[in-house]
Amino acid sequence: MKRHRESGEWSNTGRPILFLMTVSPGGRIDYYYYASARISVAAKVASPVFRLALYYVEFYLNGLILQWNRMVDEDARHAELMKADIMSNVEAAKAFSQCVDRFWLDTHFYLICWDKINKHFRTASDAADSRCVREAWKEISDLTEKASGARHFLEHFSDEVKRGGYGQRGSSFTGRRDFTFWYVSTSNKGKKREASVNLGKAEVEKVMKAYESVLSCLTFTSR
């Protein structure tokens, strides 16, 4: 799949020069957002709150892509280690244990990036006097709110332990494309709540598209 986004540079036709972003069918997302396009459009928006919020949206979006790629790489490593005889091979068993731990740590920061995007994109939407920015936020707000709920569970995992819970949680990672995080939280009254959220490659790309639509609409409305 190929996606276009504006580079922030202008041709002699008065329209922005476009370049291609190539995203592979499955696995890693080999892309990084550089500040030049954002700065060129955000500087024309009066609100300093919006400009700072948009900076952090881009910052954590880059972090989200980075973490996704780390999880993809760890999953590939996990698949290779599964071929080894970890019951008799001590070094393979150690490597397998480290791989599992790294995946969960990467998942934790992956959810943190989702949560930060949720908060800063909302702030940018509230601060911008722009219909297209609000529409971009509306496209992803339900998704990012659910992701924030998952992040909240992991961040307050110690509360589950204090209440005597086991902090039930897990994930599924299919084809290095589809990622689902599920968890069971316990309230102070002992009531359990089950929840899950899909945060795979398609969902990352949805946030990328929303961010790019903000850059696009600001590019054209600021001229």
N, C-alpha and C positions, 0 to 999 in steps of 0.2 A: 504494500500500500504506500502511496506517495502522498505527501501533504505539502501544500504551499504555505509559506508565511512571508510577510514583508521583511525585508532586510533593513529598512529604515533609510535606504539610499534612494535617490530620485533620478529618473531617466529624463531625457530631454522632452518626453511627452507629458511630463508633469505627473506621472504615476510612479509609484514605488517599484523598484527593481525586485523581482521575486526570485527566490532560489528554492530548490527542492529539498525537502527533508524526507529521507527514505527510512521507513520503519519496516523491519523484517517481519514476516508472517508470525513468527514465534520467537521467544527468547528475548535477547537484549534489545534495549532501545538506545541506539547509538546517536544521541543528540544532546546538545548542551546549549542553553540560552545565554547569549552574551549581552552585556548591558547597553550596547550602543543603540539598538532599536528602541529599548524601553526609555532610555534617557531622552532620545530625540522627540518622543511624543509626550512623555510625562512632564517634561519641562514646560510645556504649554498649558498645563492644567494648574489653576491657581492654588488649589488646596495642597499644602505641604503634608497633611495627613494622608491624602491619597497617594502622593509620590512615594512617601516612605512605606506605606502599606504595599504598594505595587512592587517596590524593591524586595520586600520580604516574601511576597508571593513568588517572584522569580527565584529568589534564593532557595526557598524550600521546595519549589518545583524541580530545580536542578538536583536538590538533595533526594527528592522522591525518585527521580530517574536513576540516580547513582545507587540508591538502596535497592531498587528493583533489579538492577543489573547484578548487584552483589548477591541477591537472593537467587537469581537465575544461575550464577556461577556456583554457588554453594549447592544448589540442587543437582547440578551436573556432577559436582565432586561427590555428592552423596550417592548418586547412581553408580559411579565408578567403584566406590568403596563397598557397595552392596555386593559386588562381584567377588570381593575378597573373602577369605575364610576368617572372619573376625573372631570366631570362637577359639581358634588356635594361633592366629597371627596377632601377637601382642601389639605390634606397631600399627597394624591396620585397625585394631580395636581402638587404640588411642586416637588415631586420626579420625575415625568415625565419630567418636564422642565429641571431639573438638568441632567437627563439621556440624553436628546437631546443635551444639551450643552457639556457634557462630550464626547459624540460621535464625535461631530465636532472638539473639541480640540484634541482628540485622532487621528482623521483623519488628522489634520494638521501636527502633529508630525510624523504620518505614512508616509505622503508625504515627509517630511524633510528627513526621513531615506532613502527613495527611492532616493532622490536627492543626498545625501551624498554617497550612494553606487555607483551611476552613476559616480560621480566625482572621487572617490578614485579607483574604479575598472579601469577606463580609465587611471588614472595615473600609476597604477600597470602594466597595459598592455603595456603602452608606455615605462616604465622603465625596464621591463623584457626582456631579450634576450631569449625569449621562445615562440615557435610557439603555444604550447598548451595553454599558458596563453592568447595569442592574440585570439585564437579560442574560448576560454571560454568567453572572453569579447564580441566577435562578436555575440555570441548566445543571449546575453541579452541587447546589447547596444541600439537597437531600442526601446525596452520596457522601459528601464530606462530613455532614453531621453524624452519619452512622459510623464513619471512620473515627471521628472524635470520640464516640462512645466506646469503641474498642480500645483506643489509646487510653481513655480514662480508666478502663478496667485494669490494664497493665500497670499504669502509673500508681494505682491504689491497690495493687496486689497484696501489699502488706496488711491492708484492712481485712482482706479475705482470710488471711492467716490468723489474725487476731481473733476473728469470729469463729475460728476452728474449721474453716472451710479449706478445701484443697485447691481452690482457685482453678477450677476446671476450665481448660482452654485447649484449643488445638487449631490446626490449619490443614488445608488440602492444597496441593500445588500440582496442577495437571498440565502436562505438556509444556511446562515453563511458559504458560500463557494465562491460565485461570488460577487465581489465588483467592481462597476463602478463609477468613478468620472467624472462628466461633468461640464463644465463651459463656460461662454460667456464673452470674454474679449473685451474691447473697446480701439482702438488705439487713439493716440493724435488727429488724424483727424476725429475721430468719427466712424470709420469703425469697425463693430462688427465681431468677429471671434468665431465660436463655435468649441469646441473640447471635446473629451472624451477619457478616457483610462481605460482599464480593469486591475485592480490590486487586484485580488482575491487570493484565496489560491493557485491555480495552478501557478499563476505568482510568488508568494513568493517562492514556491517550485522550480521554474525554476531558480531563483537566487541562492537558496541553492545548487542546482545541479551544477551550474556554479562555485561556490566557491569551492565545494568539488572536482570538476574536476581539479582545480588549485592545491589543496593540493595533489591530487593523482598523477598528472603528475610530480610535483616537487619531490615527494617521490621517484619515479622510476628513474627520470633523474639525481637525485643527488647521486645515488649509483654508 
